[in-house]
Amino acid sequence: MGYGVTGHLGIARQNSFGTTNTGSFEYMPIISENIVTNVDHLLSDEIVARFEGGLAREGNVYAAGDIVFEPHPLLIGHFLKGVMGQASGVLANSAYQWNFVPVQTDFDALSALIPYTLEVYRSVGLSWQLTDTVINALSFEIAGGAIVKATASVLSRVSSLMTKNTPSFPAGNPWIWDAASVSIAGAAFGDMESVTITIDNAVEGIHFLKASKSFGKYKRSGIRTFKVSGTLDFEVQSEYEAFRTFTSRAIVINLKGDVTATSYFNELKFDMPAVKYASYPVGLTGPGRITTGFEGIAEYHVTSATAM
């Protein structure tokens, strides 16, 4: 019998679509994963003189699902680069500053996003090897009184088995809620109780007429979206007024974690220069404290040349 506690997940960036990388896995602590291997059944419509149809044929084979984890400062870069498409780093005084700005081009002609290889060991037998895995969506959940959580939605073109590796996990701690600060329209905002930030690339697998049951390409099926939602303590009406007047708001959410060097910390900042609220429902739900949820869309900001 297997136990989840003895499983592990590793990630390695591929140099190209279709070229597995099993030599440089980095292993990350996770909460859960449900990356399911799917084998589509192709059912014949032919009439064969019985109520039952013909035999099923093997169709598309792929894997897809979510990885839920507490974002680690040394490993979250894989996921941010994967979902944004690029990263640029600067070293200054023994500290790196990495910027993740969404690209306006595809990774290459075969894949809209950077491909990765995953190793998922589920405590029994061999590990799953997931090749040409793309990080299609990534969300961060920051809630009062809790450790920050992230969810990566992945799509894998090839699912196979491999010999299990022995993982080695990095030192360091994830961020918690008291590391967070929020500013809206350039001013500190202290009434945010929870916030979720979601990046979605809307990528899908495409089939071609050739001798393969795997996707031939990953292409975009719609626009890339950047969404922010959460709960506020209803103390002021300024944000409702911004919703009602359809006014863009610059929203910055910053997480400040462990000390890494003198005067430097593990920090993660989400900078959305132009958010428009899509909903801002306020109501009297009873005699107690009034809170309100909100949903917003981070739009492309011409001056900043990015949405996030």
Secondary structure, DSSP 8 states (H G I E B T S, - for coil): ---GGG-EEEEEE-SSTT----SS-EEE--SEE--EEEEEEE------SSSS----EEEEEEEEEEEEE---TTTHHHHHHHHHS--EEEEETTEEEEE----SS-SSSSBSS--EEEEEE-SSSSEEEEEEEEEEEEEEEEETTSB-EEEEEEEEEEEEEE-------------BGGGEEEEETTEE---EEEEEEEEE--EEEE--SSS-SS-SEEEE-S--EEEEEEEEE---SHHHHHHHTT--EEEEEEEEEEEEETTEEEEEEEEEEEEEEEE------SSS--EEEEEEEE--BTTTTB--
